[in-house]
Amino acid sequence: MSSATQPGSGVDVSFCLQTGGDDCVDERELVRNLDDYRTSLKANTRLDGAIVITAPGGPTVEYEDEVPPAVQDLCFGSIPDLAAGKTVDITTFSYPGKLRLVPQGDGVLISGDVVPTTRLPLRPLLKSLYDCGQRFIIFARQLKGNEYEHVLTPLEARGRAAAEVLDKVDR
């Protein structure tokens, strides 16, 4: 799937990666021009970047961290708890800070130490988080190949568990 969300959902979740400067390059640009970024991305051995959450009329939530742990914890790991109505606290892997997701009816309140507070619809958010995680796995495999299997295999397992929950939520 090339778009970050289902049409009309209003919630967009994407990843970006550092390429040597201060800019975090959006996944769409990285995918379009992977050969142009390959050398600088290989130098970004931890794959530092961010998960970026946007919705019309709301602030942009940019959760900066190493992207693999962010995908594990935010894109996949938060789905079972949020779907069950449980609050999710995610500790930033690379530096002190937390991200908090609190289910509220059919929405989720997102807040944290270094992100603006916003409320988003639950189902579109869950689907968009999952889709972002899946796109990251595909991209990381294209970028790093078999040398990254030790990271991608556990991410894929988390993704399968999240997919099972999403299937139940969509029924």
TORVOKE-877605 format. One line per field, with one value per residue (C-alpha): residue in one letter; x, y, z; residue number from 1. Coordinates in steps of 0.05 Angstrom, whole numbers, plus 32768, in hexadecimal, padded with zeros to 4 digits. Layout:
residues N
residu (A_...) $
u (X_...) $
v (Y_...) $
w (Z_...) $
num (NUM_...) $
//
This chain:
residues 171
residu (M_S_S_A_T_Q_P_G_S_G_V_D_V_S_F_C_L_Q_T_G_G_D_D_C_V_D_E_R_E_L_V_R_N_L_D_D_Y_R_T_S_L_K_A_N_T_R_L_D_G_A_I_V_I_T_A_P_G_G_P_T_V_E_Y_E_D_E_V_P_P_A_V_Q_D_L_C_F_G_S_I_P_D_L_A_A_G_K_T_V_D_I_T_T_F_S_Y_P_G_K_L_R_L_V_P_Q_G_D_G_V_L_I_S_G_D_V_V_P_T_T_R_L_P_L_R_P_L_L_K_S_L_Y_D_C_G_Q_R_F_I_I_F_A_R_Q_L_K_G_N_E_Y_E_H_V_L_T_P_L_E_A_R_G_R_A_A_A_E_V_L_D_K_V_D_R) $
u (8000_8020_7FF3_7FFB_7FB2_7F71_7F4F_7F23_7F3E_7F5D_7F98_7FDC_8015_8059_80A2_80DD_8127_8164_8193_81CE_81B2_817D_8145_811D_810D_80C5_80BB_8099_80D7_8104_80DE_80DC_8127_8145_8184_8191_818B_81A9_81EF_81D8_81A4_81D7_8200_81C3_81CF_819A_8168_815A_811C_80D4_808D_8063_8018_7FEC_7FA2_7F7C_7F76_7FA3_7FEB_8021_803A_8083_809B_80E7_810F_8132_80FC_8100_80EE_80BA_809A_809D_807E_8052_803E_8033_8039_8006_7FCE_7FB8_7FB5_7F92_7F5F_7F52_7F48_7F8A_7FB9_7FFD_803D_8078_80BD_80EA_8121_8158_814F_8124_80DB_8098_805D_8019_7FDB_7F9A_7F5C_7F1E_7EDF_7EEA_7F28_7F6F_7F8F_7FD9_8009_8050_808E_80A1_8062_8023_7FE3_7FAF_7F72_7F69_7F35_7F47_7F3A_7F5C_7F97_7FA0_7F9D_7FCD_7FFF_7FFE_8005_8041_8063_8059_8075_80B1_80C0_80BC_80E9_811C_8121_812D_8161_8187_8174_8186_81B6_8179_8152_8161_8139_8103_80EF_80D8_80B6_808F_8079_805F_803D_8019_8000_7FE7_7FC5_7F9E_7F84_7F72_7F4B_7F21_7F17_7EFF_7EC9) $
v (8000_8042_8073_8079_8070_805A_8091_80BD_80A6_80E9_80CC_80C6_80A1_809E_8096_80C1_80B3_80DE_80E2_8106_814D_8168_8155_8116_80FF_80E6_809D_80B0_80D6_809F_806A_8094_80A2_806A_8066_80B0_80A5_8060_8075_80A8_8077_803F_8070_8079_8034_803B_8057_8095_80BA_80C2_80A9_80E3_80E5_811A_8127_8161_819C_817D_8186_8159_8125_8115_80DC_80DE_80A0_8067_8051_8005_800B_8040_8010_7FD8_7FFF_8033_8017_7FCF_7FC9_7FFF_7FE0_7FA7_7FD4_800E_7FDF_7FC3_8009_800B_8046_803E_805F_8059_806C_808A_8059_808B_80C1_80D3_80DF_80BD_80BA_80AC_8093_8092_8073_809F_8080_807D_80A8_80A9_80E3_80E8_810F_810D_8130_814C_8146_8171_8155_813F_8112_80E3_80AF_806A_803C_8067_8072_8028_8017_804F_803B_7FF3_8008_8034_7FFB_7FCD_8000_8009_7FBF_7FBD_7FFB_7FE2_7F9F_7FC5_7FF0_7FBE_7F7A_7F3C_7F61_7F7E_7F3D_7F3A_7F7B_7F6E_7F28_7F3F_7F7C_7F4E_7F24_7F62_7F77_7F34_7F3B_7F81_7F69_7F35_7F6A_7F98_7F5F_7F59_7FA4_7FA8_7F72) $
w (8000_7FEC_8011_805C_806C_804F_8026_8051_8094_80A3_80CA_80A8_80CA_80A7_80B8_80A7_80AD_80BA_807F_809D_80A6_80D4_80A5_80AE_8067_805E_804A_8009_7FF3_800B_7FE4_7FA4_7FA7_7FCF_7FA5_7FB3_7FFE_8005_801A_804E_806A_8071_809B_80C7_80E6_811C_80EA_8113_80FE_8112_810E_80F6_8104_80E2_80DB_80BC_80EB_8120_8134_8117_8149_8139_8166_815D_816C_814B_811B_8126_8171_8160_812D_8160_8199_8178_8134_814B_8196_81A8_817E_81AC_81EA_81C7_81A8_81EF_820B_8230_8236_8214_822D_81FE_8217_81E3_81D3_81C3_81F8_8234_8224_821D_81EE_820C_81E7_820E_81F0_81F8_81DB_8190_8194_81AE_81D4_81C1_81ED_8205_821B_81D7_81AD_81AA_81C7_8195_8190_8155_8142_815C_8121_80EB_811A_8127_80DD_80CB_8100_80E7_809E_80AF_80D3_8098_8068_8094_8093_8047_8042_8074_804F_800E_802F_8059_803E_8065_8093_80B8_80C0_810B_8113_80DF_80F4_813A_811B_80EC_8127_814A_810A_8105_814C_813D_80FD_8125_8153_8118_80F8_8137_813D_80F5_80FF) $
num (1_2_3_4_5_6_7_8_9_10_11_12_13_14_15_16_17_18_19_20_21_22_23_24_25_26_27_28_29_30_31_32_33_34_35_36_37_38_39_40_41_42_43_44_45_46_47_48_49_50_51_52_53_54_55_56_57_58_59_60_61_62_63_64_65_66_67_68_69_70_71_72_73_74_75_76_77_78_79_80_81_82_83_84_85_86_87_88_89_90_91_92_93_94_95_96_97_98_99_100_101_102_103_104_105_106_107_108_109_110_111_112_113_114_115_116_117_118_119_120_121_122_123_124_125_126_127_128_129_130_131_132_133_134_135_136_137_138_139_140_141_142_143_144_145_146_147_148_149_150_151_152_153_154_155_156_157_158_159_160_161_162_163_164_165_166_167_168_169_170_171) $
//
